Amino acid sequence: MKPHSALVLLAALATGLRAQQKSPEGPFRYNGNGHVYFAAGACQHGYKHVGVGGGGEGFLWRGLALGADVGYHHFVDDIGFGLMSLHLGYHFADRKKPKGFDPFVNVTLLGAYLANGIGPAGSLGVGLNYWFKKRIGLRTEVRFQALNGEEALSVFRVGLSFR
């Protein structure tokens, strides 16, 4: 991971952790989260890849969230590439509950693929946060990524979420 990517990741995590507040409706309500992940998957040609990254998101209204991700992926025995995205998501959970299941979906609004230049990228994803502690959860996600109009990736991501 490049140094500037690490700074973006740290800023996203800090924002997610600071975004929590006590609400008039009860003692706990979260307004955003940060996450780190490990990814594995394959492209449409069958080449496998692995990656790491992170991001964060903040809630706009009810379960609607705006987020960003940055990551570095590497095809096994081949080139590495960076992915950045700004995405819109929806969480199907009660944000006032400190523990439990938090399923979500997301779609890329603006994405970039970085390898020997820059190109457009997009994705559709579905996932689940399981908050086993008030501020720490297990995050799993499946994403289908389109890169530069040529490559299509299926990606499984697993990591931790923080709020």
C-alpha positions in Angstrom: 0.0 0.0 0.0 1.4 3.4 -0.9 1.9 6.0 1.9 -0.9 8.3 0.6 -3.3 5.4 0.6 -2.5 4.7 4.2 -3.2 8.3 5.1 -6.6 8.1 3.4 -7.4 4.8 5.2 -6.4 6.3 8.6 -8.5 9.4 8.0 -11.5 7.2 7.0 -11.1 5.1 10.2 -10.8 8.1 12.4 -13.9 9.7 10.8 -15.9 6.5 11.4 -14.8 6.2 15.0 -15.6 9.9 15.8 -19.0 9.9 14.1 -20.8 8.1 16.8 -23.1 10.0 19.2 -25.7 9.6 21.8 -29.0 10.2 20.2 -32.3 11.6 21.7 -33.9 8.2 20.8 -31.6 6.2 23.0 -28.1 5.7 24.4 -26.4 4.6 21.2 -26.7 5.4 17.5 -24.0 5.1 14.9 -23.6 7.5 12.1 -20.7 5.9 10.1 -18.1 3.3 10.1 -14.6 2.5 8.9 -13.3 -0.8 7.7 -10.2 -2.7 6.7 -10.3 -5.8 4.5 -8.5 -8.7 2.8 -9.8 -9.7 -0.6 -9.5 -12.7 -2.9 -11.1 -13.4 -6.2 -10.7 -14.0 -9.9 -11.3 -12.2 -13.2 -13.5 -13.4 -16.0 -10.5 -15.2 -17.5 -9.9 -17.2 -14.4 -6.8 -15.4 -13.1 -6.8 -15.2 -9.3 -6.0 -12.1 -7.3 -5.6 -11.0 -3.7 -5.7 -7.6 -2.1 -5.9 -5.4 0.9 -7.6 -2.1 1.6 -10.0 -0.1 3.6 -12.5 2.7 3.6 -15.4 4.2 5.5 -18.9 5.5 5.1 -21.2 8.0 6.7 -25.0 7.8 6.9 -27.0 10.5 5.0 -30.5 9.5 5.8 -31.9 6.4 7.5 -29.9 3.5 6.1 -28.6 5.4 3.0 -24.8 5.9 3.2 -22.0 7.5 1.2 -18.6 5.9 1.4 -15.2 5.5 -0.1 -12.7 2.6 -0.5 -9.1 2.4 -1.5 -7.2 -0.8 -2.0 -4.3 -2.6 -3.6 -4.8 -5.9 -5.4 -2.3 -8.2 -7.1 -3.0 -10.9 -9.7 -1.1 -14.0 -8.7 2.2 -14.1 -10.7 1.3 -10.9 -12.5 0.7 -7.2 -12.1 -0.7 -5.2 -9.2 -3.3 -2.6 -9.4 -5.0 0.0 -7.2 -8.8 0.5 -6.9 -10.5 3.6 -5.5 -14.2 4.2 -5.4 -16.9 6.5 -4.1 -20.0 4.5 -3.5 -23.6 4.8 -2.4 -24.9 2.1 -0.1 -27.9 1.1 1.9 -27.9 -0.7 5.3 -30.9 -2.8 6.3 -30.3 -2.6 10.1 -31.4 -0.6 13.1 -28.5 1.8 13.7 -29.5 2.2 17.4 -28.6 -1.4 18.2 -25.0 -1.8 19.3 -24.8 -5.5 18.4 -26.2 -7.8 15.7 -26.5 -8.2 11.9 -26.2 -5.3 9.5 -26.7 -6.3 5.9 -25.9 -3.8 3.2 -25.7 -3.2 -0.6 -23.6 -0.7 -2.5 -22.9 0.6 -6.0 -20.0 2.7 -7.2 -20.8 6.2 -8.2 -17.2 7.1 -9.2 -14.3 4.7 -9.4 -10.8 4.5 -10.7 -8.5 1.6 -11.6 -4.8 2.3 -11.4 -2.3 0.2 -13.3 0.0 1.6 -16.0 -2.3 4.7 -16.0 -5.7 5.4 -14.8 -9.1 4.1 -16.0 -12.7 4.0 -14.9 -14.0 1.3 -12.5 -17.4 0.4 -11.2 -18.8 -2.2 -8.8 -21.9 -3.7 -7.3 -21.7 -5.2 -3.9 -23.6 -7.0 -1.1 -22.4 -7.6 2.3 -22.9 -8.1 6.0 -21.4 -6.5 9.1 -21.8 -8.6 12.3 -21.3 -6.3 15.3 -20.0 -8.6 18.0 -19.0 -5.7 20.1 -20.5 -2.2 20.4 -17.7 -0.7 18.2 -16.1 -3.7 16.4 -17.6 -6.0 13.8 -16.8 -8.7 11.3 -17.3 -7.5 7.7 -17.9 -9.8 4.8 -18.7 -8.6 1.3 -19.0 -9.9 -2.3 -18.3 -7.4 -5.1 -18.5 -7.6 -8.8 -16.1 -5.1 -10.3 -15.7 -3.8 -13.8 -12.3 -2.3 -14.6 -11.5 0.0 -17.6 -14.3 -1.5 -19.7 -12.3 -4.8 -20.2 -11.8 -6.7 -17.0 -14.5 -8.1 -14.8 -13.6 -9.3 -11.3 -15.5 -11.2 -8.7 -14.2 -10.3 -5.2 -14.8 -11.8 -1.8 -13.7 -9.4 1.0 -13.4 -10.2 4.7 -12.3 -7.8 7.4 -13.1 -5.7 10.4 -15.5 -2.8 10.7 -15.1 0.0 13.3 -17.7 2.5 14.5 
